[in-house]
Amino acid sequence: MINEIEGAAALAARFPTGFTWGAATSSYQVEGATGADGRGRSIWDSFVNEPGRVVDGSNGDTAIDSYRNIAGDVATIKSLGLNSYRFSLSWPRICPDGDGRVNPAGLRYYSDLVDALLAEGITPWITLYHWDLPQALEDQGGWPVRETALRFADFALIAHTALGDRVKHWITVNEPWCAAFLGYASGEHAPGRREPSESIAAAHHLMLAHGLAARAIKAADPEATVSIGINFYPIHAASDAPGDLDAARRVDGVQNRWFTDAALRGAYPEDVVEDFKAITDFDFIRDGDLETIHAPVDVLSVNYYSRFTVTGNGGSTSASAAPTGAGSAWPANEHIGFVPAGLPVTDMGWEIEPAGLTEVLTRLHRTYPEVGLAVTENGAAFPDKLDEGRVRDPERLDYVQQHLGACADAIDAGVPLVGYFAWSLADNFEWAWGYTKRFGLVYVDFETGERTVKDSGRWYGDLVRRARSNREAE
């Protein structure tokens, strides 16, 4: 690792004026207060109560209690020098049953949060859907059912009507791959279903929800910035063998191209459609759907964590190389496997490859040159310890430093990158991993809720302050 101070100064100088510097969270992972003030149940409230679903048997009932700690969280963001904060809205907190019935207390919470951020000069970026579907809608079929997308459009308009006078940055759906395929194919995320054909319908309806919401927001405010958040991975074949090359094509198709081609080109990739025909007849796609999905998008939100090396021999999967869901999360591709590339790994077992972020960003700009890009999630879990009031996390500091360098490399290559959001602001409930994995720039004592900025957070804050002061002085 290079000298921390010199590294921050050198990196800061490589980012343009007006760059967005932030950190990100999601509602179920941080808010807690799942039964407070009229909030309805979500699929995650149900999922975590099923034995064996979460590794430590925990849930998000308390999380890190951000619902009752607006002032403290905003003060932490301010202390880091960030100029933006990405957070998600809890659909059941605003619309308890997922329909048009609004819970005023839920809207008031987010309105208060937005006001608190703006008062400190922090720009809110709102994600409308980060996986907490109202249980009432899941009871009616969930994302495999078309009606869910229509109800989401209603929710998006309710949220924008309440907050759009102050919020200009909107991400419609976060990581539809996870919501569709981990939720409905592998069953590793809520609602925990293992129905491959239904997962493809879910993926389509998530994209339809995006299109409907994007169009509704743009109609209400043409100046709003609309985005969709997709988790991208560089996909490499394990060898030049035809089976490995085809496996890489298939994984790339489902993971990367399925969603971006639909959103930005108005068509699903033909090769993936052919792959999926083995398990679905696509009767859920109606005339005009792809046109609706191809809604105006100002920024593509890029979530990046790792890379995949893929083989056509499913039996070759290594536990250290396999992503969440392994083969079962890629419908009609159960024969695929994942092999390690010999790189260092995080506490999640994910390989660390900063150059992969540059690869992803340059590929996206080359393929979809008409849209701007923002890195809206990037981070790593490590087994942090609080020691005499300090959290020394050199591995995460190095991770953030190297990935910001990868962003700067992409900017140097002509990529229109407008922002970077570290994942995450604070340690929180990490889905099926419960409280066993820490991604935060801020350490949280899960017993007391006390926050401590880690060394990586201090370094990131220093870089941001340097970058902002450099540009503001010009």
Protein Blocks (a to p, Z undefined) as FASTA:
>chain_A
ZZfklmmmmmmmmpcehiacdddddfklmngmmlgghiacdfklmmmmpghkamnlpafk
lmnommmmmmmmmmmmmmnopabdcddddfklmmmnopabdcfklmmmmmmmmmmmmmno
pacdddfbgoiacfklmmnnpjmlmklmmmmmmmmmmmmmmmmmmpcbdcfbgckllmmm
mmmmnopacehiacfklmmmmmmmmmmmmmmmmmmmmmmmmmbccdddddddddddfblc
fklmmmmmmmmmmmmmmmmmmmmnopacfklmmmmmmmpghlmbcghklmmmmpcdfbdc
dddfbdcdddfblklpcfklpcghilmlmghilmpccddehiacdfkopacdfklmmmmm
mmmmmmmmmbccddfbdcdddddddeehiacdfklmmmmmmmmmmmmmmmmnopacfbdc
dddfbdcdehjnojmbcfbfbdcdfknopacddfklmmmmmmmmmmmmmmmmZZ
